Amino acid sequence: MAETADSENSKTTNNKPVDLDQKMKKADYGLRRFSLRKYLTPYVTACISFSLLIIFHLIWAAIFGTDMGGQPQAILNINWVSPTIVQTFDPDANIDLQTLNARTEPSDLPRITASGNSKIIHLSDEMADALPDSFATTGKLLRAPLEDVVQFSKYGKLPKIGVLGAKPAEVYARPTPAFDGRPRIAIMITGLGIHHQATKKAIDTLPGEITFGFSPYGEGLQDWINRARENGHEVILQTPMEPFDFPDNDPGPSTLLADGDPDLNMSRFKWVMSRITGYIGITNFMGAKFTSKAKAISPILSELKKRGLYYVENGVLHRSKVSELSKNINLGFAKVDVIIDDKKTIANIENSLERIEKIAASTGMAFAIGSNLPATVEHIKQWVKTLEAKGFQLVPVSAKVKHDLKTDISTIDN
């Protein structure tokens, strides 16, 4: 026993003390799997990510890129149908090969040549002179809204003057036909958008030169607006205004009040304007009292001027201040000459149409308004078919506004 103890003591004395914790750490490290955490520092990770991004873009450019190096490109989609060539063979004719090839390869097809990395498309005179799809080629007005003349607000989409000066009254108007010396007649039918069948009949049966006034209270109004524009009709928005016998005679919600708070009236007006897009201006719905007070109507006219819109007076309003105030700010304005169906009788409608012709013949331009009643629409539909033979020219209401605006300006200049 003494010998054994001495042996143990000699081992402890001759050898250094053993650090068991260190030996266990080394053994545990040897059992661990290899990990990248030791090597993937934030700097190394960022470098690897950036390199992979560059490699990805190089591969993408090689597969999907073009040789234009990011230069602007114009892509022309030509839907050109080659004319059918009927080649007859005459065994007795003496035709050389060059002449035969010229017959089988018409010259009115586009040719494509190369200049460096670019391709040049050569169009024939026939193709170059062809017009793109436009009102002149299709008879359709563009669908609304047009992005350049739309302002997004808390009320919805409002008209505005575009950054390059484009005005809704101009871009949404039906193009005015060239003046050919004949007396002109402009017609507006109001009350569209309320009764679907009557609205559909007016849009589908009346000629595109007739302007439509839409109520702000209908359902699915924008669909009706674009349907009308596709048929060539320009559109005007009816705006409810206070009559003298209000509220017994009520134009409806959001009526502009003659003695109302100006801010409230403007808020209501913006709500009305936001109901549809694609109109060239507004027309009063009732409003004899409202239009008779300059303090009430002036802010509305100034707002129209600011937004590039017209004002069309619907009805004979003897106390209206709109005509005078519009001239002061050079606002496009048109005043009605004849109300076609102020009395709801066939005789009155026919007499009104005759009066329109007399006014146009004597003054060169007449403007009439009618409601969307079946009898009115039917009589107008038949009547306009006779205008060409009688020597009259049917024009949209915007033509009447431009005519009067030009006349007012020339009068001021003189």
Stockholm file with secondary structure:
# STOCKHOLM 1.0

chainA/1-414         MAETADSENSKTTNNKPVDLDQKMKKADYGLRRFSLRKYLTPYVTACISFSLLIIFHLIWAAIFGTDMGGQPQAILNINWVSPTIVQTFDPDANIDLQTLNARTEPSDLPRITASGNSKIIHLSDEMADALPDSFATTGKLLRAPLEDVVQFSKYGKLPKIGVLGAKPAEVYARPTPAFDGRPRIAIMITGLGIHHQATKKAIDTLPGEITFGFSPYGEGLQDWINRARENGHEVILQTPMEPFDFPDNDPGPSTLLADGDPDLNMSRFKWVMSRITGYIGITNFMGAKFTSKAKAISPILSELKKRGLYYVENGVLHRSKVSELSKNINLGFAKVDVIIDDKKTIANIENSLERIEKIAASTGMAFAIGSNLPATVEHIKQWVKTLEAKGFQLVPVSAKVKHDLKTDISTIDN
#=GR chainA/1-414 SS CHHHHHHHHHHHHHSCCCCHHHHHHHHHHHHSCCCSTTTCCHHHHHHHHHHHHHHHHHHHHHHHCCTTTTCCCCCCCCCCCCCCCCCCCCTTCCCCHHHHHHHHSCTTSCEEEEETTEEEEECCHHHHHCCCSSHHHHCCCCCSCCGGGEEECSSSEEECCCTTCCCHHHHSSCCCCCCCSSCEEEEEEEEETSSHHHHHHHHHHSCTTSEEEECTTCSSHHHHHHHHHHTTCCEEEEEEECCTTTTTSCCCTTCBCTTSCHHHHHHHHHHHHTTCCCEEEEEEEECHHHHTCHHHHHHHHHHHHHHTCEEEECSCCTTCCHHHHHHHHTCCEEECSEETTSSCSHHHHHHHHHHHHHHHHHHSEEEEEEESCHHHHHHHHHHHTTHHHHTCEEECHHHHHHHHHHHHHHHHHC
#=GC SS_cons         CHHHHHHHHHHHHHSCCCCHHHHHHHHHHHHSCCCSTTTCCHHHHHHHHHHHHHHHHHHHHHHHCCTTTTCCCCCCCCCCCCCCCCCCCCTTCCCCHHHHHHHHSCTTSCEEEEETTEEEEECCHHHHHCCCSSHHHHCCCCCSCCGGGEEECSSSEEECCCTTCCCHHHHSSCCCCCCCSSCEEEEEEEEETSSHHHHHHHHHHSCTTSEEEECTTCSSHHHHHHHHHHTTCCEEEEEEECCTTTTTSCCCTTCBCTTSCHHHHHHHHHHHHTTCCCEEEEEEEECHHHHTCHHHHHHHHHHHHHHTCEEEECSCCTTCCHHHHHHHHTCCEEECSEETTSSCSHHHHHHHHHHHHHHHHHHSEEEEEEESCHHHHHHHHHHHTTHHHHTCEEECHHHHHHHHHHHHHHHHHC
//
